[in-house]
Amino acid sequence: MIESTITSKGQTTVPAEVREQIGAAPGTRLVWHVMPDGSIVVRAKTRSILDLAGAFKPPRGKHVSIAEMNPWR
């Protein structure tokens, strides 16, 4: 089990083993999720949604405008 300590300022060091496994470098943002059962999931935000641009082909068939997607507005 890998451990770290929280300082009086609320800071902690991500252990080197963990940084290596998730590919974290200085400046990597961490996203914290507190689950209903009290467990915590920490995820390295290493990619942007913009990295997916062009990764998918547009669907064939009818194209829907944003206005049609939001009929309640």
All heavy atoms as a GROMACS GRO file, in nm:
protein
  557
    1MET      N    1   0.085  -0.117   0.000
    1MET     CA    2   0.000   0.000   0.000
    1MET      C    3   0.090   0.124   0.000
    1MET      O    4   0.186   0.131   0.073
    1MET     CB    5  -0.091  -0.001   0.123
    1MET     CG    6  -0.181   0.119   0.126
    1MET     SD    7  -0.290   0.133   0.270
    1MET     CE    8  -0.360  -0.027   0.283
    2ILE      N    9   0.055   0.220  -0.082
    2ILE     CA   10   0.130   0.345  -0.093
    2ILE      C   11   0.056   0.451  -0.013
    2ILE      O   12  -0.066   0.465  -0.025
    2ILE     CB   13   0.143   0.388  -0.240
    2ILE    CG1   14   0.210   0.277  -0.322
    2ILE    CG2   15   0.218   0.517  -0.252
    2ILE    CD1   16   0.205   0.300  -0.470
    3GLU      N   17   0.128   0.526   0.068
    3GLU     CA   18   0.067   0.628   0.152
    3GLU      C   19   0.133   0.763   0.132
    3GLU      O   20   0.247   0.771   0.089
    3GLU     CB   21   0.082   0.591   0.300
    3GLU     CG   22   0.007   0.467   0.341
    3GLU     CD   23   0.021   0.439   0.491
    3GLU    OE1   24   0.082   0.521   0.563
    3GLU    OE2   25  -0.030   0.336   0.534
    4SER      N   26   0.059   0.868   0.165
    4SER     CA   27   0.115   1.002   0.174
    4SER      C   28   0.045   1.071   0.290
    4SER      O   29  -0.056   1.022   0.341
    4SER     CB   30   0.096   1.080   0.044
    4SER     OG   31  -0.040   1.104   0.018
    5THR      N   32   0.099   1.182   0.333
    5THR     CA   33   0.046   1.256   0.448
    5THR      C   34  -0.004   1.391   0.403
    5THR      O   35   0.055   1.454   0.314
    5THR     CB   36   0.159   1.275   0.553
    5THR    OG1   37   0.208   1.146   0.588
    5THR    CG2   38   0.108   1.344   0.677
    6ILE      N   39  -0.112   1.438   0.464
    6ILE     CA   40  -0.165   1.571   0.436
    6ILE      C   41  -0.099   1.668   0.534
    6ILE      O   42  -0.098   1.645   0.655
    6ILE     CB   43  -0.318   1.575   0.450
    6ILE    CG1   44  -0.381   1.480   0.347
    6ILE    CG2   45  -0.370   1.718   0.432
    6ILE    CD1   46  -0.532   1.467   0.360
    7THR      N   47  -0.045   1.777   0.482
    7THR     CA   48   0.021   1.877   0.567
    7THR      C   49  -0.082   1.968   0.632
    7THR      O   50  -0.202   1.962   0.601
    7THR     CB   51   0.118   1.965   0.485
    7THR    OG1   52   0.039   2.046   0.395
    7THR    CG2   53   0.217   1.881   0.407
    8SER      N   54  -0.036   2.055   0.720
    8SER     CA   55  -0.125   2.150   0.787
    8SER      C   56  -0.188   2.247   0.688
    8SER      O   57  -0.292   2.306   0.716
    8SER     CB   58  -0.049   2.227   0.895
    8SER     OG   59   0.058   2.300   0.837
    9LYS      N   60  -0.128   2.263   0.571
    9LYS     CA   61  -0.183   2.350   0.466
    9LYS      C   62  -0.277   2.274   0.373
    9LYS      O   63  -0.326   2.328   0.275
    9LYS     CB   64  -0.070   2.411   0.384
    9LYS     CG   65   0.015   2.510   0.460
    9LYS     CD   66   0.118   2.569   0.367
    9LYS     CE   67   0.202   2.672   0.438
    9LYS     NZ   68   0.299   2.734   0.346
   10GLY      N   69  -0.301   2.145   0.402
   10GLY     CA   70  -0.391   2.065   0.318
   10GLY      C   71  -0.323   2.010   0.194
   10GLY      O   72  -0.390   1.965   0.102
   11GLN      N   73  -0.191   2.011   0.190
   11GLN     CA   74  -0.119   1.962   0.073
   11GLN      C   75  -0.069   1.820   0.097
   11GLN      O   76  -0.052   1.778   0.210
   11GLN     CB   77   0.001   2.053   0.045
   11GLN     CG   78  -0.039   2.196   0.015
   11GLN     CD   79   0.081   2.288   0.008
   11GLN    OE1   80   0.184   2.262   0.068
   11GLN    NE2   81   0.065   2.397  -0.066
   12THR      N   82  -0.046   1.748  -0.012
   12THR     CA   83   0.012   1.616  -0.004
   12THR      C   84   0.102   1.595  -0.125
   12THR      O   85   0.089   1.666  -0.225
   12THR     CB   86  -0.096   1.505   0.003
   12THR    OG1   87  -0.033   1.381   0.035
   12THR    CG2   88  -0.174   1.493  -0.126
   13THR      N   89   0.191   1.500  -0.117
   13THR     CA   90   0.278   1.465  -0.228
   13THR      C   91   0.226   1.336  -0.290
   13THR      O   92   0.200   1.240  -0.218
   13THR     CB   93   0.423   1.445  -0.179
   13THR    OG1   94   0.468   1.567  -0.121
   13THR    CG2   95   0.514   1.403  -0.292
   14VAL      N   96   0.212   1.336  -0.421
   14VAL     CA   97   0.173   1.213  -0.490
   14VAL      C   98   0.300   1.129  -0.500
   14VAL      O   99   0.399   1.173  -0.559
   14VAL     CB  100   0.114   1.243  -0.629
   14VAL    CG1  101   0.080   1.114  -0.701
   14VAL    CG2  102  -0.007   1.335  -0.618
   15PRO      N  103   0.298   1.010  -0.443
   15PRO     CA  104   0.419   0.926  -0.445
   15PRO      C  105   0.470   0.900  -0.586
   15PRO      O  106   0.393   0.891  -0.682
   15PRO     CB  107   0.373   0.796  -0.378
   15PRO     CG  108   0.258   0.839  -0.292
   15PRO     CD  109   0.189   0.946  -0.369
   16ALA      N  110   0.602   0.888  -0.599
   16ALA     CA  111   0.667   0.870  -0.729
   16ALA      C  112   0.611   0.750  -0.804
   16ALA      O  113   0.589   0.758  -0.926
   16ALA     CB  114   0.818   0.855  -0.711
   17GLU      N  115   0.584   0.639  -0.735
   17GLU     CA  116   0.528   0.520  -0.802
   17GLU      C  117   0.396   0.552  -0.870
   17GLU      O  118   0.370   0.507  -0.982
   17GLU     CB  119   0.502   0.409  -0.700
   17GLU     CG  120   0.623   0.332  -0.656
   17GLU     CD  121   0.583   0.221  -0.559
   17GLU    OE1  122   0.494   0.141  -0.593
   17GLU    OE2  123   0.640   0.218  -0.449
   18VAL      N  124   0.312   0.628  -0.801
   18VAL     CA  125   0.181   0.664  -0.856
   18VAL      C  126   0.198   0.758  -0.974
   18VAL      O  127   0.135   0.740  -1.079
   18VAL     CB  128   0.091   0.726  -0.747
   18VAL    CG1  129  -0.039   0.776  -0.807
   18VAL    CG2  130   0.067   0.626  -0.635
   19ARG      N  131   0.285   0.858  -0.960
   19ARG     CA  132   0.309   0.953  -1.070
   19ARG      C  133   0.356   0.880  -1.195
   19ARG      O  134   0.312   0.911  -1.306
   19ARG     CB  135   0.411   1.059  -1.028
   19ARG     CG  136   0.361   1.155  -0.924
   19ARG     CD  137   0.453   1.276  -0.906
   19ARG     NE  138   0.592   1.244  -0.892
   19ARG     CZ  139   0.657   1.229  -0.776
   19ARG    NH1  140   0.591   1.242  -0.662
   19ARG    NH2  141   0.786   1.203  -0.774
   20GLU      N  142   0.444   0.783  -1.178
   20GLU     CA  143   0.494   0.707  -1.294
   20GLU      C  144   0.382   0.627  -1.360
   20GLU      O  145   0.371   0.624  -1.482
   20GLU     CB  146   0.606   0.612  -1.249
   20GLU     CG  147   0.734   0.684  -1.214
   20GLU     CD  148   0.838   0.590  -1.153
   20GLU    OE1  149   0.819   0.466  -1.161
   20GLU    OE2  150   0.936   0.642  -1.097
   21GLN      N  151   0.298   0.563  -1.280
   21GLN     CA  152   0.192   0.478  -1.334
   21GLN      C  153   0.087   0.557  -1.411
   21GLN      O  154   0.030   0.507  -1.508
   21GLN     CB  155   0.126   0.397  -1.223
   21GLN     CG  156   0.213   0.287  -1.170
   21GLN     CD  157   0.145   0.205  -1.062
   21GLN    OE1  158   0.028   0.226  -1.031
   21GLN    NE2  159   0.218   0.110  -1.005
   22ILE      N  160   0.059   0.680  -1.368
   22ILE     CA  161  -0.044   0.759  -1.436
   22ILE      C  162   0.014   0.857  -1.537
   22ILE      O  163  -0.059   0.929  -1.603
   22ILE     CB  164  -0.135   0.834  -1.336
   22ILE    CG1  165  -0.057   0.937  -1.255
   22ILE    CG2  166  -0.206   0.736  -1.245
   22ILE    CD1  167  -0.142   1.025  -1.166
   23GLY      N  168   0.146   0.860  -1.547
   23GLY     CA  169   0.211   0.949  -1.644
   23GLY      C  170   0.200   1.095  -1.605
   23GLY      O  171   0.194   1.182  -1.692
   24ALA      N  172   0.198   1.124  -1.475
   24ALA     CA  173   0.183   1.261  -1.428
   24ALA      C  174   0.319   1.332  -1.428
   24ALA      O  175   0.420   1.274  -1.392
   24ALA     CB  176   0.124   1.263  -1.288
   25ALA      N  177   0.316   1.456  -1.470
   25ALA     CA  178   0.435   1.541  -1.471
   25ALA      C  179   0.398   1.670  -1.398
   25ALA      O  180   0.281   1.694  -1.370
   25ALA     CB  181   0.474   1.571  -1.616
   26PRO      N  182   0.496   1.754  -1.366
   26PRO     CA  183   0.461   1.882  -1.304
   26PRO      C  184   0.357   1.956  -1.386
   26PRO      O  185   0.366   1.963  -1.509
   26PRO     CB  186   0.595   1.957  -1.302
   26PRO     CG  187   0.698   1.848  -1.296
   26PRO     CD  188   0.640   1.737  -1.381
   27GLY      N  189   0.254   2.004  -1.320
   27GLY     CA  190   0.146   2.075  -1.388
   27GLY      C  191   0.025   1.987  -1.417
   27GLY      O  192  -0.079   2.038  -1.458
   28THR      N  193   0.037   1.856  -1.399
   28THR     CA  194  -0.077   1.766  -1.421
   28THR      C  195  -0.186   1.797  -1.320
   28THR      O  196  -0.159   1.809  -1.202
   28THR     CB  197  -0.035   1.618  -1.406
   28THR    OG1  198   0.064   1.588  -1.504
   28THR    CG2  199  -0.154   1.525  -1.424
   29ARG      N  200  -0.307   1.814  -1.367
   29ARG     CA  201  -0.419   1.843  -1.279
   29ARG      C  202  -0.480   1.712  -1.231
   29ARG      O  203  -0.489   1.616  -1.306
   29ARG     CB  204  -0.523   1.927  -1.352
   29ARG     CG  205  -0.465   2.063  -1.394
   29ARG     CD  206  -0.567   2.155  -1.454
   29ARG     NE  207  -0.677   2.186  -1.366
   29ARG     CZ  208  -0.674   2.281  -1.272
   29ARG    NH1  209  -0.566   2.351  -1.254
   29ARG    NH2  210  -0.781   2.306  -1.199
   30LEU      N  211  -0.521   1.709  -1.106
   30LEU     CA  212  -0.588   1.592  -1.048
   30LEU      C  213  -0.734   1.626  -1.023
   30LEU      O  214  -0.765   1.735  -0.973
   30LEU     CB  215  -0.521   1.551  -0.916
   30LEU     CG  216  -0.373   1.515  -0.926
   30LEU    CD1  217  -0.318   1.486  -0.787
   30LEU    CD2  218  -0.352   1.396  -1.017
   31VAL      N  219  -0.821   1.535  -1.057
   31VAL     CA  220  -0.965   1.552  -1.036
   31VAL      C  221  -1.005   1.457  -0.923
   31VAL      O  222  -0.978   1.337  -0.931
   31VAL     CB  223  -1.044   1.520  -1.164
   31VAL    CG1  224  -1.193   1.539  -1.141
   31VAL    CG2  225  -0.996   1.607  -1.280
   32TRP      N  226  -1.068   1.510  -0.819
   32TRP     CA  227  -1.105   1.433  -0.700
   32TRP      C  228  -1.255   1.409  -0.701
   32TRP      O  229  -1.334   1.502  -0.720
   32TRP     CB  230  -1.068   1.510  -0.574
   32TRP     CG  231  -0.921   1.536  -0.561
   32TRP    CD1  232  -0.846   1.624  -0.634
   32TRP    CD2  233  -0.831   1.473  -0.471
   32TRP    NE1  234  -0.715   1.620  -0.595
   32TRP    CE2  235  -0.703   1.527  -0.493
   32TRP    CE3  236  -0.847   1.376  -0.374
   32TRP    CZ2  237  -0.593   1.487  -0.421
   32TRP    CZ3  238  -0.735   1.337  -0.301
   32TRP    CH2  239  -0.610   1.392  -0.325
   33HIS      N  240  -1.294   1.284  -0.676
   33HIS     CA  241  -1.436   1.247  -0.668
   33HIS      C  242  -1.459   1.180  -0.534
   33HIS      O  243  -1.395   1.078  -0.505
   33HIS     CB  244  -1.475   1.149  -0.779
   33HIS     CG  245  -1.451   1.201  -0.917
   33HIS    ND1  246  -1.541   1.281  -0.983
   33HIS    CD2  247  -1.347   1.184  -1.002
   33HIS    CE1  248  -1.493   1.311  -1.102
   33HIS    NE2  249  -1.375   1.253  -1.115
   34VAL      N  250  -1.549   1.234  -0.452
   34VAL     CA  251  -1.586   1.169  -0.327
   34VAL      C  252  -1.711   1.087  -0.356
   34VAL      O  253  -1.814   1.140  -0.397
   34VAL     CB  254  -1.612   1.272  -0.215
   34VAL    CG1  255  -1.653   1.202  -0.087
   34VAL    CG2  256  -1.488   1.358  -0.193
   35MET      N  257  -1.701   0.957  -0.337
   35MET     CA  258  -1.810   0.865  -0.367
   35MET      C  259  -1.909   0.860  -0.250
   35MET      O  260  -1.874   0.896  -0.138
   35MET     CB  261  -1.754   0.726  -0.395
   35MET     CG  262  -1.645   0.725  -0.503
   35MET     SD  263  -1.693   0.805  -0.657
   35MET     CE  264  -1.801   0.682  -0.723
   36PRO      N  265  -2.032   0.819  -0.276
   36PRO     CA  266  -2.134   0.814  -0.169
   36PRO      C  267  -2.093   0.731  -0.048
   36PRO      O  268  -2.132   0.760   0.064
   36PRO     CB  269  -2.256   0.752  -0.238
   36PRO     CG  270  -2.238   0.784  -0.383
   36PRO     CD  271  -2.090   0.782  -0.406
   37ASP      N  272  -2.010   0.628  -0.070
   37ASP     CA  273  -1.967   0.544   0.042
   37ASP      C  274  -1.848   0.602   0.118
   37ASP      O  275  -1.795   0.540   0.209
   37ASP     CB  276  -1.935   0.402  -0.005
   37ASP     CG  277  -1.814   0.397  -0.097
   37ASP    OD1  278  -1.757   0.502  -0.132
   37ASP    OD2  279  -1.775   0.285  -0.135
   38GLY      N  280  -1.801   0.722   0.078
   38GLY     CA  281  -1.690   0.787   0.146
   38GLY      C  282  -1.555   0.759   0.084
   38GLY      O  283  -1.456   0.821   0.122
   39SER      N  284  -1.548   0.669  -0.012
   39SER     CA  285  -1.421   0.644  -0.079
   39SER      C  286  -1.391   0.761  -0.174
   39SER      O  287  -1.480   0.836  -0.212
   39SER     CB  288  -1.423   0.511  -0.154
   39SER     OG  289  -1.522   0.513  -0.255
   40ILE      N  290  -1.264   0.775  -0.208
   40ILE     CA  291  -1.221   0.885  -0.293
   40ILE      C  292  -1.154   0.829  -0.417
   40ILE      O  293  -1.070   0.740  -0.408
   40ILE     CB  294  -1.124   0.978  -0.218
   40ILE    CG1  295  -1.193   1.038  -0.096
   40ILE    CG2  296  -1.070   1.087  -0.310
   40ILE    CD1  297  -1.101   1.113  -0.005
   41VAL      N  298  -1.191   0.882  -0.533
   41VAL     CA  299  -1.128   0.845  -0.659
   41VAL      C  300  -1.055   0.969  -0.708
   41VAL      O  301  -1.114   1.077  -0.719
   41VAL     CB  302  -1.233   0.800  -0.763
   41VAL    CG1  303  -1.168   0.774  -0.897
   41VAL    CG2  304  -1.308   0.677  -0.714
   42VAL      N  305  -0.926   0.954  -0.733
   42VAL     CA  306  -0.845   1.066  -0.784
   42VAL      C  307  -0.802   1.027  -0.925
   42VAL      O  308  -0.746   0.920  -0.946
   42VAL     CB  309  -0.721   1.091  -0.696
   42VAL    CG1  310  -0.643   1.210  -0.749
   42VAL    CG2  311  -0.761   1.112  -0.552
   43ARG      N  312  -0.828   1.116  -1.019
   43ARG     CA  313  -0.799   1.088  -1.160
   43ARG      C  314  -0.707   1.196  -1.214
   43ARG      O  315  -0.728   1.315  -1.188
   43ARG     CB  316  -0.931   1.085  -1.237
   43ARG     CG  317  -0.921   1.048  -1.381
   43ARG     CD  318  -1.060   1.037  -1.444
   43ARG     NE  319  -1.142   1.154  -1.428
   43ARG     CZ  320  -1.138   1.261  -1.508
   43ARG    NH1  321  -1.054   1.266  -1.607
   43ARG    NH2  322  -1.219   1.362  -1.487
   44ALA      N  323  -0.605   1.156  -1.287
   44ALA     CA  324  -0.517   1.253  -1.350
   44ALA      C  325  -0.584   1.305  -1.476
   44ALA      O  326  -0.628   1.227  -1.561
   44ALA     CB  327  -0.383   1.189  -1.385
   45LYS      N  328  -0.596   1.434  -1.486
   45LYS     CA  329  -0.657   1.495  -1.605
   45LYS      C  330  -0.544   1.524  -1.703
   45LYS      O  331  -0.489   1.633  -1.708
   45LYS     CB  332  -0.730   1.623  -1.565
   45LYS     CG  333  -0.808   1.684  -1.677
   45LYS     CD  334  -0.887   1.804  -1.628
   45LYS     CE  335  -0.965   1.866  -1.741
   45LYS     NZ  336  -1.038   1.984  -1.698
   46THR      N  337  -0.508   1.421  -1.778
   46THR     CA  338  -0.394   1.432  -1.868
   46THR      C  339  -0.434   1.468  -2.011
   46THR      O  340  -0.351   1.502  -2.091
   46THR     CB  341  -0.314   1.300  -1.871
   46THR    OG1  342  -0.402   1.195  -1.907
   46THR    CG2  343  -0.252   1.271  -1.735
   47ARG      N  344  -0.564   1.456  -2.040
   47ARG     CA  345  -0.610   1.485  -2.175
   47ARG      C  346  -0.727   1.581  -2.171
   47ARG      O  347  -0.800   1.587  -2.073
   47ARG     CB  348  -0.651   1.356  -2.245
   47ARG     CG  349  -0.536   1.255  -2.250
   47ARG     CD  350  -0.571   1.136  -2.329
   47ARG     NE  351  -0.551   1.172  -2.470
   47ARG     CZ  352  -0.589   1.095  -2.570
   47ARG    NH1  353  -0.649   0.981  -2.547
   47ARG    NH2  354  -0.567   1.131  -2.693
   48SER      N  355  -0.746   1.650  -2.277
   48SER     CA  356  -0.858   1.742  -2.293
   48SER      C  357  -0.961   1.680  -2.386
   48SER      O  358  -0.926   1.598  -2.472
   48SER     CB  359  -0.807   1.874  -2.353
   48SER     OG  360  -0.916   1.953  -2.398
   49ILE      N  361  -1.084   1.719  -2.371
   49ILE     CA  362  -1.188   1.673  -2.463
   49ILE      C  363  -1.154   1.716  -2.606
   49ILE      O  364  -1.192   1.650  -2.702
   49ILE     CB  365  -1.327   1.727  -2.419
   49ILE    CG1  366  -1.439   1.660  -2.499
   49ILE    CG2  367  -1.335   1.877  -2.435
   49ILE    CD1  368  -1.464   1.518  -2.465
   50LEU      N  369  -1.078   1.823  -2.619
   50LEU     CA  370  -1.039   1.870  -2.752
   50LEU      C  371  -0.946   1.772  -2.822
   50LEU      O  372  -0.935   1.773  -2.945
   50LEU     CB  373  -0.972   2.008  -2.741
   50LEU     CG  374  -1.062   2.119  -2.684
   50LEU    CD1  375  -0.984   2.248  -2.668
   50LEU    CD2  376  -1.184   2.140  -2.772
   51ASP      N  377  -0.880   1.682  -2.744
   51ASP     CA  378  -0.795   1.580  -2.805
   51ASP      C  379  -0.876   1.483  -2.890
   51ASP      O  380  -0.820   1.413  -2.975
   51ASP     CB  381  -0.720   1.502  -2.697
   51ASP     CG  382  -0.618   1.586  -2.623
   51ASP    OD1  383  -0.577   1.691  -2.678
   51ASP    OD2  384  -0.580   1.547  -2.511
   52LEU      N  385  -1.006   1.476  -2.868
   52LEU     CA  386  -1.091   1.384  -2.943
   52LEU      C  387  -1.139   1.443  -3.077
   52LEU      O  388  -1.202   1.373  -3.155
   52LEU     CB  389  -1.213   1.345  -2.860
   52LEU     CG  390  -1.185   1.263  -2.735
   52LEU    CD1  391  -1.313   1.243  -2.655
   52LEU    CD2  392  -1.123   1.129  -2.770
   53ALA      N  393  -1.109   1.568  -3.100
   53ALA     CA  394  -1.155   1.633  -3.224
   53ALA      C  395  -1.108   1.554  -3.345
   53ALA      O  396  -0.990   1.522  -3.359
   53ALA     CB  397  -1.103   1.776  -3.231
   54GLY      N  398  -1.201   1.517  -3.429
   54GLY     CA  399  -1.172   1.444  -3.552
   54GLY      C  400  -1.157   1.293  -3.532
   54GLY      O  401  -1.130   1.221  -3.628
   55ALA      N  402  -1.175   1.246  -3.410
   55ALA     CA  403  -1.158   1.103  -3.383
   55ALA      C  404  -1.277   1.020  -3.430
   55ALA      O  405  -1.263   0.900  -3.452
   55ALA     CB  406  -1.136   1.080  -3.233
   56PHE      N  407  -1.391   1.081  -3.446
   56PHE     CA  408  -1.512   1.009  -3.485
   56PHE      C  409  -1.566   1.062  -3.616
   56PHE      O  410  -1.561   1.182  -3.642
   56PHE     CB  411  -1.620   1.023  -3.377
   56PHE     CG  412  -1.576   0.971  -3.244
   56PHE    CD1  413  -1.535   1.058  -3.145
   56PHE    CD2  414  -1.576   0.835  -3.218
   56PHE    CE1  415  -1.494   1.010  -3.021
   56PHE    CE2  416  -1.535   0.786  -3.095
   56PHE     CZ  417  -1.494   0.874  -2.996
   57LYS      N  418  -1.620   0.972  -3.696
   57LYS     CA  419  -1.682   1.013  -3.821
   57LYS      C  420  -1.825   1.059  -3.790
   57LYS      O  421  -1.892   1.001  -3.706
   57LYS     CB  422  -1.686   0.896  -3.920
   57LYS     CG  423  -1.550   0.853  -3.965
   57LYS     CD  424  -1.560   0.738  -4.062
   57LYS     CE  425  -1.421   0.693  -4.104
   57LYS     NZ  426  -1.426   0.580  -4.196
   58PRO      N  427  -1.872   1.162  -3.860
   58PRO     CA  428  -2.010   1.205  -3.838
   58PRO      C  429  -2.108   1.096  -3.880
   58PRO      O  430  -2.082   1.023  -3.977
   58PRO     CB  431  -2.025   1.330  -3.924
   58PRO     CG  432  -1.905   1.338  -4.010
   58PRO     CD  433  -1.803   1.243  -3.958
   59PRO      N  434  -2.218   1.083  -3.810
   59PRO     CA  435  -2.316   0.979  -3.846
   59PRO      C  436  -2.381   1.010  -3.981
   59PRO      O  437  -2.397   1.125  -4.018
   59PRO     CB  438  -2.417   0.984  -3.733
   59PRO     CG  439  -2.405   1.120  -3.676
   59PRO     CD  440  -2.262   1.161  -3.696
   60ARG      N  441  -2.419   0.904  -4.050
   60ARG     CA  442  -2.491   0.922  -4.177
   60ARG      C  443  -2.638   0.945  -4.147
   60ARG      O  444  -2.688   0.906  -4.043
   60ARG     CB  445  -2.476   0.798  -4.263
   60ARG     CG  446  -2.335   0.775  -4.307
   60ARG     CD  447  -2.327   0.654  -4.396
   60ARG     NE  448  -2.188   0.628  -4.430
   60ARG     CZ  449  -2.149   0.527  -4.503
   60ARG    NH1  450  -2.237   0.442  -4.552
   60ARG    NH2  451  -2.022   0.509  -4.529
   61GLY      N  452  -2.704   1.008  -4.238
   61GLY     CA  453  -2.847   1.027  -4.220
   61GLY      C  454  -2.880   1.171  -4.183
   61GLY      O  455  -2.808   1.264  -4.215
   62LYS      N  456  -2.990   1.184  -4.110
   62LYS     CA  457  -3.040   1.316  -4.076
   62LYS      C  458  -2.948   1.388  -3.978
   62LYS      O  459  -2.905   1.333  -3.878
   62LYS     CB  460  -3.179   1.302  -4.013
   62LYS     CG  461  -3.241   1.434  -3.978
   62LYS     CD  462  -3.377   1.417  -3.915
   62LYS     CE  463  -3.433   1.552  -3.876
   62LYS     NZ  464  -3.558   1.541  -3.804
   63HIS      N  465  -2.919   1.512  -4.008
   63HIS     CA  466  -2.841   1.596  -3.918
   63HIS      C  467  -2.940   1.682  -3.838
   63HIS      O  468  -3.039   1.730  -3.891
   63HIS     CB  469  -2.745   1.686  -3.996
   63HIS     CG  470  -2.635   1.607  -4.060
   63HIS    ND1  471  -2.518   1.579  -3.995
   63HIS    CD2  472  -2.625   1.548  -4.181
   63HIS    CE1  473  -2.440   1.507  -4.074
   63HIS    NE2  474  -2.504   1.486  -4.189
   64VAL      N  475  -2.912   1.699  -3.712
   64VAL     CA  476  -3.002   1.773  -3.624
   64VAL      C  477  -2.932   1.900  -3.578
   64VAL      O  478  -2.816   1.894  -3.534
   64VAL     CB  479  -3.039   1.686  -3.501
   64VAL    CG1  480  -3.133   1.760  -3.408
   64VAL    CG2  481  -3.101   1.554  -3.546
   65SER      N  482  -3.002   2.010  -3.588
   65SER     CA  483  -2.943   2.138  -3.543
   65SER      C  484  -2.949   2.148  -3.390
   65SER      O  485  -3.024   2.075  -3.324
   65SER     CB  486  -3.019   2.255  -3.604
   65SER     OG  487  -3.146   2.264  -3.545
   66ILE      N  488  -2.872   2.238  -3.337
   66ILE     CA  489  -2.873   2.259  -3.192
   66ILE      C  490  -3.012   2.305  -3.147
   66ILE      O  491  -3.061   2.263  -3.044
   66ILE     CB  492  -2.765   2.361  -3.152
   66ILE    CG1  493  -2.627   2.299  -3.177
   66ILE    CG2  494  -2.780   2.402  -3.006
   66ILE    CD1  495  -2.512   2.389  -3.154
   67ALA      N  496  -3.075   2.388  -3.228
   67ALA     CA  497  -3.210   2.433  -3.193
   67ALA      C  498  -3.307   2.316  -3.183
   67ALA      O  499  -3.393   2.313  -3.095
   67ALA     CB  500  -3.258   2.534  -3.297
   68GLU      N  501  -3.293   2.216  -3.268
   68GLU     CA  502  -3.380   2.099  -3.265
   68GLU      C  503  -3.347   2.010  -3.144
   68GLU      O  504  -3.434   1.938  -3.093
   68GLU     CB  505  -3.366   2.017  -3.393
   68GLU     CG  506  -3.424   2.086  -3.515
   68GLU     CD  507  -3.395   2.009  -3.641
   68GLU    OE1  508  -3.276   1.978  -3.667
   68GLU    OE2  509  -3.491   1.980  -3.715
   69MET      N  510  -3.223   2.014  -3.099
   69MET     CA  511  -3.184   1.935  -2.981
   69MET      C  512  -3.238   1.994  -2.852
   69MET      O  513  -3.249   1.926  -2.753
   69MET     CB  514  -3.031   1.926  -2.972
   69MET     CG  515  -2.968   1.840  -3.074
   69MET     SD  516  -2.792   1.833  -3.039
   69MET     CE  517  -2.725   1.833  -3.202
   70ASN      N  518  -3.267   2.122  -2.853
   70ASN     CA  519  -3.313   2.193  -2.735
   70ASN      C  520  -3.453   2.250  -2.756
   70ASN      O  521  -3.473   2.370  -2.755
   70ASN     CB  522  -3.217   2.306  -2.699
   70ASN     CG  523  -3.077   2.255  -2.666
   70ASN    OD1  524  -3.063   2.160  -2.590
   70ASN    ND2  525  -2.977   2.316  -2.726
   71PRO      N  526  -3.554   2.164  -2.772
   71PRO     CA  527  -3.688   2.215  -2.804
   71PRO      C  528  -3.753   2.293  -2.691
   71PRO      O  529  -3.848   2.365  -2.713
   71PRO     CB  530  -3.767   2.088  -2.836
   71PRO     CG  531  -3.697   1.981  -2.759
   71PRO     CD  532  -3.551   2.021  -2.761
   72TRP      N  533  -3.702   2.278  -2.569
   72TRP     CA  534  -3.764   2.346  -2.456
   72TRP      C  535  -3.722   2.492  -2.444
   72TRP      O  536  -3.772   2.564  -2.362
   72TRP     CB  537  -3.729   2.273  -2.326
   72TRP     CG  538  -3.582   2.266  -2.302
   72TRP    CD1  539  -3.506   2.358  -2.237
   72TRP    CD2  540  -3.493   2.165  -2.345
   72TRP    NE1  541  -3.373   2.320  -2.237
   72TRP    CE2  542  -3.363   2.202  -2.302
   72TRP    CE3  543  -3.508   2.048  -2.416
   72TRP    CZ2  544  -3.250   2.125  -2.328
   72TRP    CZ3  545  -3.394   1.972  -2.441
   72TRP    CH2  546  -3.269   2.008  -2.397
   73ARG      N  547  -3.630   2.534  -2.525
   73ARG     CA  548  -3.583   2.674  -2.516
   73ARG      C  549  -3.658   2.762  -2.609
   73ARG      O  550  -3.704   2.733  -2.710
   73ARG     CB  551  -3.434   2.682  -2.545
   73ARG     CG  552  -3.356   2.616  -2.434
   73ARG     CD  553  -3.210   2.637  -2.455
   73ARG     NE  554  -3.140   2.566  -2.350
   73ARG     CZ  555  -3.013   2.573  -2.330
   73ARG    NH1  556  -2.939   2.648  -2.404
   73ARG    NH2  557  -2.956   2.506  -2.234
   0.00000   0.00000   0.00000
